Amino acid sequence: MSAPTKKQLASRHMRRLRTMREQVVDMARQWEDVDKYAVNVLEDLAEAMDSTASNLLDDDAVQGAMP
């Protein structure tokens, strides 16, 4: 069995990060009326996850364009 390519890994991890981001956003909603600090921390985490997912694809696109 061969190892996944960098593009396959990036795509798989991007999807997983976006799924996990949705779970974190849901957690933030549950904290909405309880603790604003927790909401802010969870929203920051969700943003970081989305940014990381985008960077995985961007890095792959840039790498693929290089000779």
C-alpha positions in Angstrom: 0.0 0.0 0.0 1.5 3.4 -1.0 1.6 6.4 1.1 -0.8 9.2 0.3 0.5 12.1 -1.7 1.0 15.6 -0.2 -2.1 16.8 -2.1 -4.2 13.9 -0.8 -3.0 14.6 2.8 -3.7 18.3 2.5 -7.2 17.7 1.1 -8.0 15.2 3.8 -6.7 17.4 6.6 -8.4 20.4 5.2 -11.8 18.6 5.3 -11.2 17.4 8.8 -10.2 20.8 10.1 -13.3 22.3 8.6 -15.4 19.6 10.2 -13.7 20.2 13.5 -14.2 24.0 13.1 -18.0 23.5 12.8 -17.9 21.5 16.1 -16.0 24.3 17.8 -18.4 27.0 16.5 -21.2 24.9 17.9 -19.4 24.8 21.3 -19.1 28.6 21.2 -22.9 28.9 20.6 -23.5 26.7 23.6 -21.4 29.0 25.8 -23.0 32.2 24.4 -25.1 33.0 27.5 -22.7 31.5 30.0 -19.2 32.8 29.5 -18.1 35.4 26.9 -14.4 34.6 27.5 -15.0 31.0 26.5 -17.0 32.2 23.4 -14.1 34.4 22.3 -11.5 31.7 22.9 -13.5 29.1 20.9 -14.2 31.6 18.1 -10.4 32.4 17.9 -9.7 28.6 17.7 -12.3 28.2 14.9 -10.7 31.1 13.0 -7.2 29.5 13.4 -8.5 26.2 12.2 -10.1 27.7 9.1 -6.9 29.7 8.3 -4.8 26.5 8.7 -7.1 24.6 6.4 -6.8 27.3 3.8 -3.0 27.4 4.2 -2.8 23.7 3.6 -4.4 24.1 0.2 -2.5 27.3 -0.6 0.8 25.6 0.2 -0.1 22.7 -2.0 -1.1 24.9 -4.9 2.1 26.9 -4.6 4.2 23.7 -4.4 2.4 22.3 -7.4 3.2 25.4 -9.5 6.9 25.1 -8.8 9.0 23.2 -11.3 
